[in-house]
């Protein structure tokens, strides 16, 4: 059986990344909505999207 195509056809490859959670999110508490924004900014900034 062939592998299923990812939902939306998008995958993110974090392999080989050395950044810590603090590098991505900062050292202060933030709400989940801000975490999502920061994750996407990181992914787009590092060109980690695979289509």
Beta strands, then each sheet from edge to edge (+ up, - down):
strand 1: 11-12
strand 2: 49-50
sheet 1: 1+ 2-
end
